[in-house]
Amino acid sequence: MLNNNKYILLFLVVIVLVNVFVLSPSLYHNARGDHIYYLVETSGLSSFWSILKYSYAYTRTRVFATGDKILFRPLFYAVLSIEKYLFGYNFIYWQLTGIVLHILVLLQLYRITKFFGHKFLFLLIALNFSVQFISQEMIIWHHINAYMIFSILFLEAFYHFIEYIKDPSERIKKLFLVAFYLTLACLIFEFGIICNLIFAMVVVCSLITEKGRSKRLVAKARTLLIVLLPSIIYTLINVLNYVNVSGQQTIGRDFGIFNFAKTIQHFI
């Protein structure tokens, strides 16, 4: 335990010092891109609830640079609402939040190394990853800080999913934890659905290849249903909100195959 705490302390000191040094120039960044549109559209709102009520389905209600209406990220915009309410236009606090979230993502990665060992090697890998240009946009652009919360939640779900695979005891309890964290992740960023489907495929393979365990079909179906809960819950909330905000007459157009193909292009 003492040795483990030593590694954690070393991790924190090295990672924090290096990242604060590298990212410190970003503390003076102002709003840019979509963040400007968001701040303009919520400029007349002062309470947290009024900001959240206006923007929780922002992709469907925004006035400037309207986006794809099939996207639904209520927790993403809940995070922005909290930041707007607490920090206003003091962008240094927005940026400090991004740096703190970045450190938390790295801590989550550190937790997962307990399954693989080689902690010191991971420290070097994490240190290199933490300052990579390719991942810095999430840290230095205030508007997408919530993607790091998605990463934290996904890694927490992944942590419990590994435990589910490795340890047969209390498997249903661990699977519920996976579903809980992944549901929250999906409500921040719909990419969580793809992660959820990958988890489901692993579970299906695990159930098919299980030996020495006579499981009834109902029990296997229950297991699969639990692991698919994030996708089911997200889809239901998404469609219900879409109908409420946009109306039934446009649901076929916006949720059609052509529009899905256009949306997928954003991830390629």
C-alpha positions as CSV (number, residue, x, y, z in Angstrom):
1,M,0.0,0.0,0.0
2,L,2.8,2.4,0.9
3,N,4.7,1.6,-2.3
4,N,1.5,2.2,-4.3
5,N,1.0,5.6,-2.6
6,K,4.6,6.4,-3.5
7,Y,3.9,5.8,-7.2
8,I,0.7,7.9,-7.1
9,L,2.6,10.8,-5.4
10,L,5.3,10.6,-8.0
11,F,2.8,10.5,-10.8
12,L,1.0,13.6,-9.4
13,V,4.1,15.6,-8.9
14,V,5.7,14.9,-12.2
15,I,2.5,15.1,-14.3
16,V,1.2,18.2,-12.7
17,L,4.5,20.1,-12.9
18,V,5.1,19.3,-16.5
19,N,1.5,20.0,-17.6
20,V,1.2,23.3,-15.7
21,F,4.5,24.4,-17.4
22,V,3.4,23.3,-20.9
23,L,-0.3,24.5,-20.7
24,S,0.3,27.7,-18.7
25,P,0.2,30.0,-21.8
26,S,-3.4,28.8,-22.5
27,L,-4.6,30.4,-19.3
28,Y,-4.8,33.7,-21.2
29,H,-6.9,32.3,-24.1
30,N,-10.2,34.0,-24.8
31,A,-13.3,32.3,-26.2
32,R,-13.3,31.1,-29.8
33,G,-15.4,29.2,-32.3
34,D,-18.6,27.7,-31.0
35,H,-17.9,29.0,-27.5
36,I,-18.4,32.5,-28.7
37,Y,-21.8,31.5,-30.2
38,Y,-22.8,29.8,-26.9
39,L,-21.8,32.8,-24.8
40,V,-23.7,35.2,-27.1
41,E,-26.9,33.1,-27.0
42,T,-26.8,32.7,-23.2
43,S,-25.6,36.3,-22.5
44,G,-29.0,37.4,-21.2
45,L,-29.4,34.4,-18.8
46,S,-28.0,34.8,-15.3
47,S,-29.2,31.7,-13.3
48,F,-27.9,28.2,-13.7
49,W,-31.4,26.8,-14.4
50,S,-32.2,29.3,-17.0
51,I,-28.9,28.6,-18.8
52,L,-29.4,24.9,-18.6
53,K,-33.1,25.1,-19.7
54,Y,-32.1,27.0,-22.8
55,S,-29.0,25.0,-23.8
56,Y,-29.4,21.4,-22.7
57,A,-30.5,20.5,-26.2
58,Y,-28.4,23.2,-27.8
59,T,-27.8,21.4,-31.1
60,R,-31.6,21.6,-31.7
61,T,-32.2,25.1,-30.4
62,R,-29.2,27.2,-31.3
63,V,-29.6,30.3,-33.5
64,F,-26.1,30.7,-34.9
65,A,-24.2,28.1,-36.9
66,T,-27.0,25.5,-36.5
67,G,-25.7,21.9,-36.2
68,D,-26.9,18.4,-36.7
69,K,-30.2,17.9,-35.0
70,I,-29.8,14.2,-34.4
71,L,-27.0,15.0,-31.9
72,F,-28.1,15.1,-28.3
73,R,-25.6,15.9,-25.5
74,P,-27.5,17.2,-22.5
75,L,-24.8,16.6,-19.9
76,F,-22.2,18.2,-22.3
77,Y,-24.2,21.4,-22.1
78,A,-25.0,20.9,-18.4
79,V,-21.2,21.2,-17.9
80,L,-21.1,24.3,-20.0
81,S,-24.0,25.8,-18.0
82,I,-22.3,25.2,-14.7
83,E,-19.1,26.8,-16.0
84,K,-21.0,29.8,-17.5
85,Y,-22.9,30.3,-14.2
86,L,-19.8,30.0,-12.0
87,F,-17.1,31.6,-14.1
88,G,-19.0,34.0,-16.5
89,Y,-16.4,35.6,-18.8
90,N,-13.4,34.9,-16.5
91,F,-11.8,32.6,-19.0
92,I,-8.8,31.8,-16.8
93,Y,-11.2,29.7,-14.6
94,W,-12.5,27.9,-17.6
95,Q,-9.0,27.0,-18.6
96,L,-8.0,25.9,-15.1
97,T,-11.0,23.6,-15.2
98,G,-9.7,22.0,-18.4
99,I,-6.3,21.4,-16.9
100,V,-7.7,19.8,-13.8
101,L,-9.9,17.6,-15.9
102,H,-6.9,16.6,-18.0
103,I,-5.1,15.5,-14.8
104,L,-8.1,13.5,-13.7
105,V,-8.1,11.7,-17.1
106,L,-4.5,10.7,-16.5
107,L,-5.3,9.5,-13.0
108,Q,-8.0,7.3,-14.5
109,L,-5.5,5.8,-16.9
110,Y,-3.2,5.2,-14.0
111,R,-5.8,3.2,-12.1
112,I,-6.2,0.9,-15.1
113,T,-2.5,0.0,-15.0
114,K,-3.1,-2.1,-11.9
115,F,-4.4,-4.7,-14.3
116,F,-1.2,-4.6,-16.4
117,G,1.7,-3.7,-14.1
118,H,4.8,-1.8,-15.2
119,K,3.7,1.4,-13.3
120,F,7.0,3.3,-13.9
121,L,6.9,2.6,-17.6
122,F,3.3,3.9,-17.6
123,L,4.4,7.1,-15.9
124,L,6.7,7.8,-18.9
125,I,4.0,6.9,-21.4
126,A,1.4,9.0,-19.5
127,L,3.8,11.9,-19.3
128,N,4.4,11.8,-23.1
129,F,0.6,11.4,-23.8
130,S,-0.3,14.3,-21.5
131,V,1.5,16.9,-23.6
132,Q,0.8,15.5,-27.1
133,F,-0.4,18.1,-29.6
134,I,-3.2,15.8,-30.8
135,S,-5.0,15.7,-27.5
136,Q,-4.4,19.3,-26.4
137,E,-7.5,20.8,-28.2
138,M,-9.8,19.3,-25.5
139,I,-7.7,21.0,-22.8
140,I,-7.2,24.5,-24.3
141,W,-10.6,25.0,-25.9
142,H,-13.0,25.9,-23.2
143,H,-16.1,24.8,-25.2
144,I,-15.2,21.1,-25.2
145,N,-13.9,20.5,-21.7
146,A,-16.8,18.1,-21.2
147,Y,-15.2,15.7,-23.6
148,M,-12.6,15.1,-20.9
149,I,-15.5,14.2,-18.4
150,F,-16.6,11.8,-21.1
151,S,-13.1,10.3,-21.0
152,I,-13.2,10.0,-17.2
153,L,-16.6,8.3,-17.2
154,F,-15.6,6.0,-20.1
155,L,-12.4,4.9,-18.3
156,E,-14.4,4.3,-15.1
157,A,-16.7,2.1,-17.0
158,F,-13.8,0.4,-18.7
159,Y,-12.2,-0.2,-15.3
160,H,-15.3,-2.0,-14.0
161,F,-15.7,-3.8,-17.3
162,I,-12.2,-5.3,-16.9
163,E,-13.1,-6.3,-13.3
164,Y,-16.2,-8.0,-14.7
165,I,-14.2,-10.0,-17.2
166,K,-11.5,-11.0,-14.8
167,D,-13.5,-11.8,-11.7
168,P,-16.6,-13.9,-11.9
169,S,-17.9,-12.9,-8.4
170,E,-20.6,-10.2,-8.3
171,R,-20.6,-9.9,-12.1
172,I,-24.1,-8.4,-12.4
173,K,-23.2,-5.7,-9.8
174,K,-20.1,-4.8,-11.8
175,L,-22.0,-4.8,-15.0
176,F,-24.6,-2.4,-13.6
177,L,-21.6,0.0,-12.7
178,V,-20.4,-0.3,-16.3
179,A,-23.9,0.6,-17.5
180,F,-24.3,3.5,-15.1
181,Y,-21.0,5.2,-16.0
182,L,-21.4,4.5,-19.7
183,T,-25.0,6.0,-19.7
184,L,-23.6,9.2,-18.3
185,A,-20.8,9.2,-20.9
186,C,-23.4,8.7,-23.7
187,L,-25.3,11.7,-22.5
188,I,-22.1,13.8,-22.9
189,F,-21.0,12.4,-26.2
190,E,-22.8,9.9,-28.4
191,F,-19.6,8.2,-29.2
192,G,-20.3,6.3,-26.0
193,I,-22.8,4.2,-27.9
194,I,-20.1,2.8,-30.1
195,C,-18.1,2.0,-27.0
196,N,-21.2,0.4,-25.5
197,L,-21.7,-1.8,-28.5
198,I,-18.1,-3.0,-28.4
199,F,-18.5,-3.9,-24.7
200,A,-21.7,-5.8,-25.7
201,M,-19.9,-7.8,-28.3
202,V,-17.2,-8.8,-25.8
203,V,-20.0,-9.9,-23.4
204,V,-21.7,-11.9,-26.1
205,C,-18.4,-13.7,-26.9
206,S,-17.8,-14.3,-23.2
207,L,-21.3,-15.8,-22.8
208,I,-20.8,-18.0,-25.9
209,T,-17.4,-19.3,-24.8
210,E,-18.2,-19.9,-21.1
211,K,-17.5,-23.5,-20.1
212,G,-18.6,-25.3,-17.0
213,R,-21.4,-22.9,-16.4
214,S,-24.9,-23.9,-17.3
215,K,-26.6,-20.6,-17.7
216,R,-30.2,-20.4,-18.7
217,L,-31.1,-18.4,-21.8
218,V,-33.0,-15.9,-19.6
219,A,-29.9,-15.2,-17.5
220,K,-27.8,-14.6,-20.6
221,A,-30.5,-12.3,-22.0
222,R,-30.6,-10.3,-18.8
223,T,-26.8,-9.9,-18.8
224,L,-26.9,-8.6,-22.4
225,L,-29.8,-6.3,-21.6
226,I,-27.8,-4.7,-18.7
227,V,-24.8,-4.1,-20.8
228,L,-26.9,-2.5,-23.6
229,L,-28.8,-0.2,-21.1
230,P,-26.7,2.9,-22.0
231,S,-27.6,2.7,-25.7
232,I,-31.3,2.0,-24.9
233,I,-31.6,4.8,-22.4
234,Y,-29.7,7.3,-24.5
235,T,-31.8,6.5,-27.6
236,L,-35.1,6.8,-25.8
237,I,-34.2,10.1,-24.2
238,N,-32.8,11.4,-27.5
239,V,-36.0,10.5,-29.5
240,L,-38.4,11.8,-26.9
241,N,-36.5,15.1,-26.7
242,Y,-36.3,15.4,-30.4
243,V,-40.1,14.9,-30.8
244,N,-40.7,17.5,-28.0
245,V,-38.4,20.1,-29.5
246,S,-38.5,19.6,-33.2
247,G,-41.9,17.9,-33.8
248,Q,-42.8,14.5,-35.3
249,Q,-43.0,15.8,-38.8
250,T,-39.2,16.1,-39.2
251,I,-38.1,13.0,-37.4
252,G,-37.9,10.9,-40.6
253,R,-35.7,13.5,-42.3
254,D,-33.3,14.1,-39.4
255,F,-33.0,10.5,-38.3
256,G,-32.9,9.1,-41.9
257,I,-30.0,7.0,-43.3
258,F,-28.6,9.9,-45.4
259,N,-28.4,12.2,-42.4
260,F,-26.8,9.4,-40.3
261,A,-24.2,9.0,-43.0
262,K,-23.5,12.7,-42.9
263,T,-23.1,12.6,-39.2
264,I,-20.7,9.7,-39.3
265,Q,-18.4,11.8,-41.6
266,H,-17.7,14.0,-38.6
267,F,-16.0,11.0,-36.9
268,I,-13.9,9.9,-39.9
